[in-house]
Amino acid sequence: MKQPTSTEHWREFYRAAILELDPAKLSQRIAEAENAVIARARELFQDGGRNAEEAEDLDDAMYALKALRSTLKYNPAAVTSSGTHSMKVA
């Protein structure tokens, strides 16, 4: 995937990451989404932070991506061979 160019493209990268079913592609999808979220957050910051709702969405998305990455890192079995995500609560 290419780097996002419009304000809403980060959402596409985010959805692709959280819906990825192929364990071999998941890490790359997460990285792409994180980069897109960071790029959009920078745009909002440079714009004076006038869109508080989207900024909150970006924070939520980054939190979810970090949780998914952490699950993948510390519990690789959470991504099963069928490709479904199953986060366990400790």
LOSEBA-534836 format. One record per atom (N, C-alpha, C, CB): y, z, x; residue in three letters. Coordinates in pm, whole numbers. Glycine has a CB too. Example, Ala and Ser with C-alpha at 12.3 -4.5 7.8 and 13.67 -1.06 7.14 Angstrom:
BEGIN
<r Y="-569" Z="780" X="1319" resn="ALA"/>
<r Y="-450" Z="780" X="1230" resn="ALA"/>
<r Y="-330" Z="780" X="1320" resn="ALA"/>
<r Y="-447" Z="905" X="1131" resn="ALA"/>
<r Y="-225" Z="708" X="1285" resn="SER"/>
<r Y="-106" Z="714" X="1367" resn="SER"/>
<r Y="3" Z="787" X="1290" resn="SER"/>
<r Y="-60" Z="572" X="1408" resn="SER"/>
//
This chain:
BEGIN
<r Y="-119" Z="0" X="83" resn="MET"/>
<r Y="0" Z="0" X="0" resn="MET"/>
<r Y="125" Z="0" X="87" resn="MET"/>
<r Y="0" Z="120" X="-94" resn="MET"/>
<r Y="225" Z="-67" X="35" resn="LYS"/>
<r Y="352" Z="-70" X="107" resn="LYS"/>
<r Y="436" Z="52" X="72" resn="LYS"/>
<r Y="429" Z="-199" X="76" resn="LYS"/>
<r Y="535" Z="78" X="154" resn="GLN"/>
<r Y="626" Z="189" X="130" resn="GLN"/>
<r Y="706" Z="162" X="2" resn="GLN"/>
<r Y="721" Z="211" X="252" resn="GLN"/>
<r Y="730" Z="262" X="-79" resn="PRO"/>
<r Y="803" Z="241" X="-204" resn="PRO"/>
<r Y="946" Z="196" X="-178" resn="PRO"/>
<r Y="803" Z="369" X="-286" resn="PRO"/>
<r Y="997" Z="113" X="-269" resn="THR"/>
<r Y="1133" Z="65" X="-253" resn="THR"/>
<r Y="1224" Z="106" X="-367" resn="THR"/>
<r Y="1132" Z="-84" X="-241" resn="THR"/>
<r Y="1170" Z="141" X="-482" resn="SER"/>
<r Y="1256" Z="185" X="-591" resn="SER"/>
<r Y="1234" Z="332" X="-622" resn="SER"/>
<r Y="1232" Z="100" X="-717" resn="SER"/>
<r Y="1318" Z="386" X="-704" resn="THR"/>
<r Y="1317" Z="529" X="-729" resn="THR"/>
<r Y="1190" Z="579" X="-796" resn="THR"/>
<r Y="1435" Z="566" X="-812" resn="THR"/>
<r Y="1120" Z="497" X="-868" resn="GLU"/>
<r Y="1002" Z="544" X="-940" resn="GLU"/>
<r Y="871" Z="514" X="-868" resn="GLU"/>
<r Y="1000" Z="481" X="-1076" resn="GLU"/>
<r Y="872" Z="443" X="-760" resn="HIS"/>
<r Y="747" Z="408" X="-692" resn="HIS"/>
<r Y="671" Z="529" X="-639" resn="HIS"/>
<r Y="776" Z="314" X="-580" resn="HIS"/>
<r Y="739" Z="637" X="-612" resn="TRP"/>
<r Y="667" Z="753" X="-561" resn="TRP"/>
<r Y="565" Z="801" X="-662" resn="TRP"/>
<r Y="765" Z="866" X="-526" resn="TRP"/>
<r Y="594" Z="785" X="-789" resn="ARG"/>
<r Y="501" Z="828" X="-893" resn="ARG"/>
<r Y="372" Z="747" X="-890" resn="ARG"/>
<r Y="566" Z="816" X="-1031" resn="ARG"/>
<r Y="383" Z="619" X="-858" resn="GLU"/>
<r Y="264" Z="533" X="-847" resn="GLU"/>
<r Y="175" Z="579" X="-732" resn="GLU"/>
<r Y="306" Z="385" X="-827" resn="GLU"/>
<r Y="235" Z="611" X="-619" resn="PHE"/>
<r Y="158" Z="660" X="-504" resn="PHE"/>
<r Y="94" Z="794" X="-536" resn="PHE"/>
<r Y="249" Z="672" X="-380" resn="PHE"/>
<r Y="167" Z="880" X="-605" resn="TYR"/>
<r Y="115" Z="1011" X="-644" resn="TYR"/>
<r Y="-6" Z="996" X="-736" resn="TYR"/>
<r Y="225" Z="1094" X="-713" resn="TYR"/>
<r Y="7" Z="913" X="-838" resn="ARG"/>
<r Y="-104" Z="889" X="-930" resn="ARG"/>
<r Y="-225" Z="832" X="-857" resn="ARG"/>
<r Y="-61" Z="795" X="-1043" resn="ARG"/>
<r Y="-200" Z="738" X="-766" resn="ALA"/>
<r Y="-310" Z="678" X="-691" resn="ALA"/>
<r Y="-385" Z="783" X="-611" resn="ALA"/>
<r Y="-258" Z="568" X="-598" resn="ALA"/>
<r Y="-312" Z="880" X="-557" resn="ALA"/>
<r Y="-377" Z="985" X="-477" resn="ALA"/>
<r Y="-458" Z="1080" X="-564" resn="ALA"/>
<r Y="-272" Z="1063" X="-399" resn="ALA"/>
<r Y="-399" Z="1128" X="-671" resn="ILE"/>
<r Y="-469" Z="1228" X="-750" resn="ILE"/>
<r Y="-583" Z="1168" X="-832" resn="ILE"/>
<r Y="-373" Z="1299" X="-842" resn="ILE"/>
<r Y="-581" Z="1036" X="-851" resn="LEU"/>
<r Y="-687" Z="971" X="-928" resn="LEU"/>
<r Y="-789" Z="899" X="-840" resn="LEU"/>
<r Y="-626" Z="873" X="-1026" resn="LEU"/>
<r Y="-769" Z="903" X="-708" resn="GLU"/>
<r Y="-861" Z="833" X="-617" resn="GLU"/>
<r Y="-1002" Z="891" X="-629" resn="GLU"/>
<r Y="-811" Z="843" X="-470" resn="GLU"/>
<r Y="-1099" Z="805" X="-649" resn="LEU"/>
<r Y="-1237" Z="848" X="-663" resn="LEU"/>
<r Y="-1321" Z="824" X="-538" resn="LEU"/>
<r Y="-1300" Z="777" X="-779" resn="LEU"/>
<r Y="-1270" Z="744" X="-447" resn="ASP"/>
<r Y="-1344" Z="713" X="-324" resn="ASP"/>
<r Y="-1308" Z="815" X="-217" resn="ASP"/>
<r Y="-1314" Z="568" X="-276" resn="ASP"/>
<r Y="-1405" Z="900" X="-179" resn="PRO"/>
<r Y="-1375" Z="1003" X="-78" resn="PRO"/>
<r Y="-1325" Z="945" X="54" resn="PRO"/>
<r Y="-1499" Z="1086" X="-52" resn="PRO"/>
<r Y="-1366" Z="825" X="88" resn="ALA"/>
<r Y="-1324" Z="763" X="213" resn="ALA"/>
<r Y="-1176" Z="722" X="209" resn="ALA"/>
<r Y="-1410" Z="640" X="242" resn="ALA"/>
<r Y="-1121" Z="704" X="92" resn="LYS"/>
<r Y="-981" Z="661" X="78" resn="LYS"/>
<r Y="-886" Z="775" X="44" resn="LYS"/>
<r Y="-971" Z="554" X="-28" resn="LYS"/>
<r Y="-939" Z="889" X="6" resn="LEU"/>
<r Y="-856" Z="996" X="-46" resn="LEU"/>
<r Y="-751" Z="1045" X="53" resn="LEU"/>
<r Y="-943" Z="1111" X="-87" resn="LEU"/>
<r Y="-789" Z="1069" X="176" resn="SER"/>
<r Y="-694" Z="1118" X="275" resn="SER"/>
<r Y="-577" Z="1021" X="294" resn="SER"/>
<r Y="-764" Z="1142" X="409" resn="SER"/>
<r Y="-607" Z="891" X="299" resn="GLN"/>
<r Y="-502" Z="790" X="315" resn="GLN"/>
<r Y="-411" Z="787" X="193" resn="GLN"/>
<r Y="-564" Z="651" X="338" resn="GLN"/>
<r Y="-469" Z="797" X="75" resn="ARG"/>
<r Y="-388" Z="798" X="-48" resn="ARG"/>
<r Y="-295" Z="919" X="-52" resn="ARG"/>
<r Y="-480" Z="799" X="-172" resn="ARG"/>
<r Y="-346" Z="1034" X="-9" resn="ILE"/>
<r Y="-263" Z="1155" X="-5" resn="ILE"/>
<r Y="-146" Z="1133" X="91" resn="ILE"/>
<r Y="-347" Z="1279" X="37" resn="ILE"/>
<r Y="-172" Z="1078" X="209" resn="ALA"/>
<r Y="-66" Z="1054" X="307" resn="ALA"/>
<r Y="39" Z="958" X="253" resn="ALA"/>
<r Y="-127" Z="999" X="438" resn="ALA"/>
<r Y="-6" Z="852" X="187" resn="GLU"/>
<r Y="88" Z="756" X="129" resn="GLU"/>
<r Y="176" Z="822" X="23" resn="GLU"/>
<r Y="12" Z="636" X="68" resn="GLU"/>
<r Y="114" Z="905" X="-60" resn="ALA"/>
<r Y="190" Z="973" X="-164" resn="ALA"/>
<r Y="289" Z="1072" X="-105" resn="ALA"/>
<r Y="95" Z="1045" X="-260" resn="ALA"/>
<r Y="245" Z="1147" X="-4" resn="GLU"/>
<r Y="337" Z="1242" X="61" resn="GLU"/>
<r Y="456" Z="1169" X="121" resn="GLU"/>
<r Y="263" Z="1322" X="169" resn="GLU"/>
<r Y="432" Z="1057" X="187" resn="ASN"/>
<r Y="542" Z="980" X="246" resn="ASN"/>
<r Y="638" Z="929" X="138" resn="ASN"/>
<r Y="486" Z="861" X="326" resn="ASN"/>
<r Y="583" Z="883" X="27" resn="ALA"/>
<r Y="666" Z="833" X="-82" resn="ALA"/>
<r Y="750" Z="945" X="-144" resn="ALA"/>
<r Y="579" Z="766" X="-189" resn="ALA"/>
<r Y="690" Z="1061" X="-163" resn="VAL"/>
<r Y="761" Z="1177" X="-219" resn="VAL"/>
<r Y="874" Z="1220" X="-125" resn="VAL"/>
<r Y="663" Z="1295" X="-244" resn="VAL"/>
<r Y="845" Z="1227" X="3" resn="ILE"/>
<r Y="947" Z="1265" X="101" resn="ILE"/>
<r Y="1062" Z="1164" X="104" resn="ILE"/>
<r Y="885" Z="1278" X="242" resn="ILE"/>
<r Y="1028" Z="1036" X="100" resn="ALA"/>
<r Y="1131" Z="932" X="102" resn="ALA"/>
<r Y="1222" Z="943" X="-20" resn="ALA"/>
<r Y="1066" Z="792" X="107" resn="ALA"/>
<r Y="1163" Z="968" X="-137" resn="ARG"/>
<r Y="1244" Z="981" X="-258" resn="ARG"/>
<r Y="1328" Z="1108" X="-255" resn="ARG"/>
<r Y="1154" Z="981" X="-382" resn="ARG"/>
<r Y="1271" Z="1216" X="-204" resn="ALA"/>
<r Y="1348" Z="1341" X="-193" resn="ALA"/>
<r Y="1471" Z="1320" X="-104" resn="ALA"/>
<r Y="1260" Z="1455" X="-137" resn="ALA"/>
<r Y="1454" Z="1245" X="2" resn="ARG"/>
<r Y="1568" Z="1216" X="90" resn="ARG"/>
<r Y="1674" Z="1135" X="16" resn="ARG"/>
<r Y="1522" Z="1140" X="216" resn="ARG"/>
<r Y="1629" Z="1037" X="-65" resn="GLU"/>
<r Y="1724" Z="958" X="-143" resn="GLU"/>
<r Y="1804" Z="1047" X="-238" resn="GLU"/>
<r Y="1650" Z="848" X="-221" resn="GLU"/>
<r Y="1734" Z="1136" X="-305" resn="LEU"/>
<r Y="1803" Z="1226" X="-397" resn="LEU"/>
<r Y="1901" Z="1316" X="-325" resn="LEU"/>
<r Y="1702" Z="1310" X="-474" resn="LEU"/>
<r Y="1861" Z="1366" X="-208" resn="PHE"/>
<r Y="1950" Z="1452" X="-130" resn="PHE"/>
<r Y="2076" Z="1377" X="-90" resn="PHE"/>
<r Y="1877" Z="1504" X="-5" resn="PHE"/>
<r Y="2058" Z="1252" X="-44" resn="GLN"/>
<r Y="2174" Z="1171" X="-3" resn="GLN"/>
<r Y="2263" Z="1135" X="-121" resn="GLN"/>
<r Y="2127" Z="1045" X="67" resn="GLN"/>
<r Y="2204" Z="1134" X="-240" resn="ASP"/>
<r Y="2278" Z="1102" X="-361" resn="ASP"/>
<r Y="2349" Z="1225" X="-418" resn="ASP"/>
<r Y="2185" Z="1042" X="-466" resn="ASP"/>
<r Y="2338" Z="1336" X="-350" resn="GLY"/>
<r Y="2406" Z="1457" X="-394" resn="GLY"/>
<r Y="2322" Z="1545" X="-485" resn="GLY"/>
<r Y="2531" Z="1420" X="-464" resn="GLY"/>
<r Y="2194" Z="1514" X="-497" resn="GLY"/>
<r Y="2105" Z="1597" X="-576" resn="GLY"/>
<r Y="2140" Z="1605" X="-723" resn="GLY"/>
<r Y="2105" Z="1733" X="-521" resn="GLY"/>
<r Y="2186" Z="1494" X="-779" resn="ARG"/>
<r Y="2229" Z="1494" X="-919" resn="ARG"/>
<r Y="2113" Z="1492" X="-1018" resn="ARG"/>
<r Y="2318" Z="1376" X="-943" resn="ARG"/>
<r Y="1993" Z="1462" X="-973" resn="ASN"/>
<r Y="1879" Z="1453" X="-1064" resn="ASN"/>
<r Y="1785" Z="1571" X="-1041" resn="ASN"/>
<r Y="1804" Z="1318" X="-1046" resn="ASN"/>
<r Y="1820" Z="1684" X="-1098" resn="ALA"/>
<r Y="1743" Z="1807" X="-1077" resn="ALA"/>
<r Y="1602" Z="1796" X="-1134" resn="ALA"/>
<r Y="1815" Z="1926" X="-1141" resn="ALA"/>
<r Y="1588" Z="1727" X="-1247" resn="GLU"/>
<r Y="1455" Z="1713" X="-1309" resn="GLU"/>
<r Y="1360" Z="1636" X="-1218" resn="GLU"/>
<r Y="1466" Z="1643" X="-1445" resn="GLU"/>
<r Y="1406" Z="1527" X="-1161" resn="GLU"/>
<r Y="1320" Z="1450" X="-1071" resn="GLU"/>
<r Y="1292" Z="1529" X="-943" resn="GLU"/>
<r Y="1384" Z="1315" X="-1037" resn="GLU"/>
<r Y="1390" Z="1603" X="-895" resn="ALA"/>
<r Y="1369" Z="1685" X="-776" resn="ALA"/>
<r Y="1259" Z="1788" X="-802" resn="ALA"/>
<r Y="1500" Z="1756" X="-735" resn="ALA"/>
<r Y="1258" Z="1845" X="-921" resn="GLU"/>
<r Y="1152" Z="1940" X="-957" resn="GLU"/>
<r Y="1017" Z="1869" X="-965" resn="GLU"/>
<r Y="1184" Z="2009" X="-1091" resn="GLU"/>
<r Y="1016" Z="1748" X="-1020" resn="ASP"/>
<r Y="892" Z="1669" X="-1024" resn="ASP"/>
<r Y="839" Z="1641" X="-884" resn="ASP"/>
<r Y="917" Z="1537" X="-1097" resn="ASP"/>
<r Y="930" Z="1612" X="-792" resn="LEU"/>
<r Y="892" Z="1588" X="-653" resn="LEU"/>
<r Y="830" Z="1712" X="-590" resn="LEU"/>
<r Y="1012" Z="1542" X="-572" resn="LEU"/>
<r Y="892" Z="1827" X="-616" resn="ASP"/>
<r Y="837" Z="1954" X="-564" resn="ASP"/>
<r Y="697" Z="1978" X="-619" resn="ASP"/>
<r Y="930" Z="2072" X="-601" resn="ASP"/>
<r Y="681" Z="1956" X="-748" resn="ASP"/>
<r Y="550" Z="1976" X="-811" resn="ASP"/>
<r Y="446" Z="1881" X="-753" resn="ASP"/>
<r Y="560" Z="1956" X="-962" resn="ASP"/>
<r Y="485" Z="1756" X="-733" resn="ALA"/>
<r Y="393" Z="1656" X="-678" resn="ALA"/>
<r Y="352" Z="1693" X="-536" resn="ALA"/>
<r Y="458" Z="1516" X="-680" resn="ALA"/>
<r Y="447" Z="1736" X="-455" resn="MET"/>
<r Y="415" Z="1774" X="-318" resn="MET"/>
<r Y="322" Z="1895" X="-315" resn="MET"/>
<r Y="543" Z="1803" X="-238" resn="MET"/>
<r Y="345" Z="1989" X="-403" resn="TYR"/>
<r Y="259" Z="2107" X="-412" resn="TYR"/>
<r Y="116" Z="2065" X="-446" resn="TYR"/>
<r Y="313" Z="2205" X="-518" resn="TYR"/>
<r Y="101" Z="1977" X="-544" resn="ALA"/>
<r Y="-32" Z="1930" X="-585" resn="ALA"/>
<r Y="-100" Z="1852" X="-474" resn="ALA"/>
<r Y="-21" Z="1844" X="-711" resn="ALA"/>
<r Y="-24" Z="1769" X="-402" resn="LEU"/>
<r Y="-81" Z="1691" X="-292" resn="LEU"/>
<r Y="-128" Z="1784" X="-179" resn="LEU"/>
<r Y="22" Z="1590" X="-238" resn="LEU"/>
<r Y="-48" Z="1886" X="-149" resn="LYS"/>
<r Y="-89" Z="1982" X="-46" resn="LYS"/>
<r Y="-214" Z="2057" X="-87" resn="LYS"/>
<r Y="25" Z="2080" X="-17" resn="LYS"/>
<r Y="-224" Z="2093" X="-215" resn="ALA"/>
<r Y="-343" Z="2162" X="-264" resn="ALA"/>
<r Y="-465" Z="2070" X="-255" resn="ALA"/>
<r Y="-323" Z="2208" X="-410" resn="ALA"/>
<r Y="-447" Z="1944" X="-290" resn="LEU"/>
<r Y="-557" Z="1848" X="-280" resn="LEU"/>
<r Y="-600" Z="1829" X="-135" resn="LEU"/>
<r Y="-517" Z="1713" X="-342" resn="LEU"/>
<r Y="-501" Z="1816" X="-45" resn="ARG"/>
<r Y="-533" Z="1801" X="98" resn="ARG"/>
<r Y="-605" Z="1925" X="150" resn="ARG"/>
<r Y="-404" Z="1774" X="180" resn="ARG"/>
<r Y="-558" Z="2042" X="110" resn="SER"/>
<r Y="-620" Z="2167" X="154" resn="SER"/>
<r Y="-764" Z="2175" X="105" resn="SER"/>
<r Y="-540" Z="2287" X="104" resn="SER"/>
<r Y="-786" Z="2139" X="-19" resn="THR"/>
<r Y="-921" Z="2139" X="-74" resn="THR"/>
<r Y="-1010" Z="2044" X="3" resn="THR"/>
<r Y="-919" Z="2101" X="-223" resn="THR"/>
<r Y="-957" Z="1928" X="35" resn="LEU"/>
<r Y="-1033" Z="1829" X="111" resn="LEU"/>
<r Y="-1064" Z="1880" X="251" resn="LEU"/>
<r Y="-955" Z="1697" X="119" resn="LEU"/>
<r Y="-968" Z="1949" X="311" resn="LYS"/>
<r Y="-984" Z="1998" X="448" resn="LYS"/>
<r Y="-1080" Z="2115" X="456" resn="LYS"/>
<r Y="-850" Z="2037" X="505" resn="LYS"/>
<r Y="-1063" Z="2212" X="368" resn="TYR"/>
<r Y="-1140" Z="2336" X="377" resn="TYR"/>
<r Y="-1267" Z="2336" X="292" resn="TYR"/>
<r Y="-1054" Z="2450" X="336" resn="TYR"/>
<r Y="-1278" Z="2241" X="202" resn="ASN"/>
<r Y="-1396" Z="2234" X="118" resn="ASN"/>
<r Y="-1430" Z="2088" X="91" resn="ASN"/>
<r Y="-1373" Z="2311" X="-15" resn="ASN"/>
<r Y="-1477" Z="2016" X="195" resn="PRO"/>
<r Y="-1506" Z="1874" X="177" resn="PRO"/>
<r Y="-1606" Z="1847" X="65" resn="PRO"/>
<r Y="-1558" Z="1816" X="306" resn="PRO"/>
<r Y="-1689" Z="1945" X="33" resn="ALA"/>
<r Y="-1785" Z="1929" X="-75" resn="ALA"/>
<r Y="-1716" Z="1923" X="-211" resn="ALA"/>
<r Y="-1888" Z="2042" X="-73" resn="ALA"/>
<r Y="-1587" Z="1959" X="-216" resn="ALA"/>
<r Y="-1512" Z="1953" X="-342" resn="ALA"/>
<r Y="-1497" Z="1810" X="-390" resn="ALA"/>
<r Y="-1375" Z="2018" X="-326" resn="ALA"/>
<r Y="-1508" Z="1715" X="-297" resn="VAL"/>
<r Y="-1508" Z="1575" X="-333" resn="VAL"/>
<r Y="-1654" Z="1532" X="-324" resn="VAL"/>
<r Y="-1413" Z="1487" X="-240" resn="VAL"/>
<r Y="-1717" Z="1519" X="-437" resn="THR"/>
<r Y="-1860" Z="1492" X="-441" resn="THR"/>
<r Y="-1890" Z="1347" X="-409" resn="THR"/>
<r Y="-1917" Z="1529" X="-576" resn="THR"/>
<r Y="-2016" Z="1318" X="-390" resn="SER"/>
<r Y="-2057" Z="1181" X="-359" resn="SER"/>
<r Y="-2025" Z="1086" X="-473" resn="SER"/>
<r Y="-2206" Z="1177" X="-329" resn="SER"/>
<r Y="-2011" Z="1136" X="-594" resn="SER"/>
<r Y="-1974" Z="1050" X="-706" resn="SER"/>
<r Y="-1824" Z="1021" X="-706" resn="SER"/>
<r Y="-2015" Z="1114" X="-838" resn="SER"/>
<r Y="-1751" Z="1094" X="-621" resn="GLY"/>
<r Y="-1608" Z="1069" X="-607" resn="GLY"/>
<r Y="-1521" Z="1151" X="-698" resn="GLY"/>
<r Y="-1581" Z="926" X="-631" resn="GLY"/>
<r Y="-1576" Z="1247" X="-767" resn="THR"/>
<r Y="-1492" Z="1328" X="-855" resn="THR"/>
<r Y="-1440" Z="1450" X="-780" resn="THR"/>
<r Y="-1571" Z="1372" X="-981" resn="THR"/>
<r Y="-1323" Z="1493" X="-816" resn="HIS"/>
<r Y="-1262" Z="1611" X="-755" resn="HIS"/>
<r Y="-1305" Z="1733" X="-835" resn="HIS"/>
<r Y="-1106" Z="1599" X="-749" resn="HIS"/>
<r Y="-1352" Z="1834" X="-764" resn="SER"/>
<r Y="-1384" Z="1957" X="-836" resn="SER"/>
<r Y="-1331" Z="2075" X="-756" resn="SER"/>
<r Y="-1538" Z="1970" X="-858" resn="SER"/>
<r Y="-1210" Z="2117" X="-790" resn="MET"/>
<r Y="-1149" Z="2229" X="-720" resn="MET"/>
<r Y="-1207" Z="2359" X="-774" resn="MET"/>
<r Y="-993" Z="2227" X="-736" resn="MET"/>
<r Y="-1251" Z="2445" X="-685" resn="LYS"/>
<r Y="-1306" Z="2574" X="-724" resn="LYS"/>
<r Y="-1199" Z="2680" X="-711" resn="LYS"/>
<r Y="-1430" Z="2610" X="-639" resn="LYS"/>
<r Y="-1195" Z="2772" X="-804" resn="VAL"/>
<r Y="-1103" Z="2884" X="-798" resn="VAL"/>
<r Y="-1174" Z="3000" X="-732" resn="VAL"/>
<r Y="-1051" Z="2923" X="-939" resn="VAL"/>
<r Y="-1113" Z="3057" X="-629" resn="ALA"/>
<r Y="-1175" Z="3167" X="-556" resn="ALA"/>
<r Y="-1162" Z="3297" X="-630" resn="ALA"/>
<r Y="-1114" Z="3182" X="-418" resn="ALA"/>
//
